[in-house]
Amino acid sequence: MNCPLCCSDESSTFCKLKREYLKCSVCELVYVASTQRLCPEKEREVYEKHENIPTDPNYHLFLNKLVTPMKNYVQRKSKGLDYGCGPGPAMPLLFEDHDCSIVNFDPYFFPISLETQKFDFIVCTEVIEHMYYPNKEIQKMITLLNRGGVLGIMTEMCPSLSNDFEKWYYKNDPSHVCFYSEKTMSWIAKEFNFEIVMNDKSIWIFRS
């Protein structure tokens, strides 16, 4: 199958466990074979089991790994979008001290229309690993950003060696289907004309 990020046909088997994982030689995305993805009903069931409570201090601590540095690149009173917010969005609370308004969007839990809206920044926390077609989703986010807007992404970086990948906990979530490395993120920046303004392990901040 073609890579769901760069659309090339230059992928090969990276690892075979309960699922088959392919690796693209162009953008280095590692992804699950399309025949082994969850159906929408099963995918939603997984998300509903996540215990992400909007007022939970530990959840805030986790999300602030992205939110805190994002505030260095986002002006006060800006309009933001939580892209893939899940059933319990916390971003409106976390950006409250920055006087930012946040719109929550999630295809399952907050399926609002975004067609006529524009945003100064987008946060995408623990979401892109769930995307079946990240190329289309990134292009969509670009159309939603104002010129010079900021996109913040949080996702764990994929091990480069298959032996390390086999031991990696992150792949075990059945709703995780795409895995990114530093090289993949650099490919995204170049392909979509982003400037990388910060990267720190699982945290990546881009400016359009």
C-alpha positions in Angstrom: 0.0 0.0 0.0 1.1 3.6 -0.4 2.4 5.5 2.5 -0.4 7.4 4.2 1.9 10.4 4.8 4.0 11.0 1.7 1.9 8.7 -0.6 5.0 7.0 -2.1 4.9 3.3 -2.9 8.3 2.7 -1.3 7.4 0.9 1.9 8.4 -2.5 3.2 7.8 -4.6 6.2 9.4 -3.2 9.3 8.1 -5.5 12.0 5.6 -8.3 12.2 3.9 -9.0 15.6 0.2 -9.1 16.2 0.0 -6.5 13.5 2.2 -5.9 10.4 4.1 -2.6 10.5 5.4 -1.1 7.3 8.1 1.6 7.0 8.3 4.2 4.2 11.8 4.7 2.8 10.9 8.3 1.8 9.5 9.9 4.9 10.3 7.1 7.3 6.8 6.8 8.7 6.1 3.5 10.3 2.4 2.5 9.9 0.0 -0.4 10.4 -1.2 -2.2 7.3 -4.7 -0.9 6.3 -6.3 -4.4 6.7 -5.4 -4.4 10.4 -6.9 -1.1 11.5 -9.9 -1.0 13.8 -13.4 -0.3 12.5 -14.9 3.0 13.6 -17.0 1.3 16.3 -14.1 -0.5 17.9 -11.9 2.7 17.6 -14.5 4.7 19.5 -14.7 2.0 22.2 -10.9 2.4 22.8 -11.2 6.2 23.1 -14.1 5.9 25.5 -11.9 3.9 27.8 -9.3 6.7 28.1 -9.6 8.3 31.5 -8.8 11.9 30.5 -10.7 14.0 33.0 -10.6 17.8 32.1 -10.0 18.9 35.7 -7.5 16.2 36.7 -4.2 17.9 37.7 -2.2 14.9 36.5 -3.8 15.2 33.1 -3.0 18.9 33.1 0.6 18.1 33.9 0.8 15.7 31.0 -0.7 18.2 28.5 1.4 21.1 29.8 4.4 19.5 28.2 3.1 21.0 25.0 0.9 23.8 26.3 3.7 25.6 28.3 6.1 26.0 25.4 3.2 26.8 23.0 2.5 29.9 25.1 5.9 31.2 24.1 4.7 31.3 20.4 1.1 32.2 20.9 -0.1 35.8 21.6 -2.6 36.4 24.3 -6.2 36.5 23.4 -5.6 34.3 20.3 -8.0 31.8 18.9 -7.0 28.2 19.1 -8.3 24.8 18.0 -7.9 21.5 19.9 -7.8 19.1 17.0 -8.8 15.6 18.2 -9.7 16.7 21.7 -11.4 13.4 22.7 -14.4 13.1 25.0 -12.9 15.2 27.9 -11.2 18.3 26.4 -9.0 20.3 28.9 -7.4 22.8 26.6 -9.9 25.6 27.3 -8.8 25.4 31.0 -5.1 25.3 30.2 -5.1 28.3 28.0 -7.4 30.3 30.3 -4.5 32.2 31.9 -3.4 33.2 28.4 -6.9 34.7 27.6 -7.2 32.4 24.6 -10.4 31.0 23.3 -10.3 27.3 22.3 -12.6 25.5 19.9 -12.9 21.7 20.6 -13.0 19.4 17.6 -13.1 15.6 17.5 -14.7 13.5 14.7 -16.3 11.2 17.3 -17.1 13.5 20.3 -17.1 17.1 18.9 -17.9 16.7 15.2 -18.4 20.4 14.5 -17.9 22.0 11.1 -14.6 23.9 10.7 -15.0 25.0 7.1 -15.5 28.7 7.7 -13.2 29.0 10.7 -9.6 30.2 11.0 -7.3 29.8 14.0 -4.1 31.4 15.3 -2.9 28.1 16.7 -3.8 24.4 16.7 -2.9 21.9 19.4 -2.8 18.2 18.4 -1.9 16.2 21.5 -1.6 12.4 21.2 -3.7 12.5 18.0 -1.5 12.1 14.8 -0.6 8.5 15.8 -4.4 7.7 15.4 -4.7 9.3 11.9 -5.3 6.8 9.1 -4.5 9.5 6.5 -2.1 12.0 8.2 -1.4 13.7 4.8 -5.0 14.8 4.4 -5.3 15.7 8.1 -2.2 17.9 8.0 -3.4 19.6 4.9 -6.7 20.3 6.6 -5.0 21.8 9.6 -3.0 24.1 7.3 -6.1 25.4 5.7 -7.5 26.2 9.2 -4.4 28.2 10.3 -4.0 31.9 9.8 -0.8 33.0 8.1 2.0 32.6 10.6 -0.1 30.4 12.7 1.4 27.8 15.1 0.8 24.0 15.1 1.8 22.1 18.3 2.0 18.3 18.1 2.6 15.8 20.9 3.4 12.2 20.0 6.1 9.7 21.0 9.1 9.3 18.7 9.3 5.9 17.0 12.5 3.8 17.6 14.6 3.4 14.4 15.4 -0.2 15.0 12.9 -3.0 14.7 14.2 -4.8 17.8 13.6 -1.6 19.8 10.2 -1.2 18.2 9.1 -4.7 19.3 9.6 -3.7 22.9 8.0 -0.2 22.6 4.8 0.2 24.6 3.4 2.9 22.3 2.6 0.5 19.4 0.4 -1.7 21.6 -2.6 0.6 21.7 -4.8 -0.9 18.9 -5.9 2.6 17.9 -2.3 3.7 17.2 -1.6 3.2 13.5 1.1 5.8 12.5 4.5 6.3 14.2 6.8 9.3 13.6 10.5 9.9 14.0 12.6 13.0 13.9 13.3 12.4 10.2 9.5 12.1 9.6 8.9 15.4 11.4 11.6 17.0 9.3 10.0 15.7 6.2 6.6 17.1 7.3 8.2 20.5 7.9 9.8 20.6 4.5 6.8 19.2 2.6 4.2 21.5 4.1 6.5 24.5 4.3 6.6 24.7 8.1 9.3 26.2 10.2 10.2 24.0 13.2 10.4 26.5 16.1 10.8 23.8 18.8 11.3 20.1 19.2 11.9 18.2 22.4 11.4 14.5 22.2 7.6 14.1 22.0 6.9 17.8 21.6 7.0 19.6 18.2 6.0 23.1 17.4 5.7 24.4 13.8 5.0 27.8 12.4 3.2 28.0 9.1 
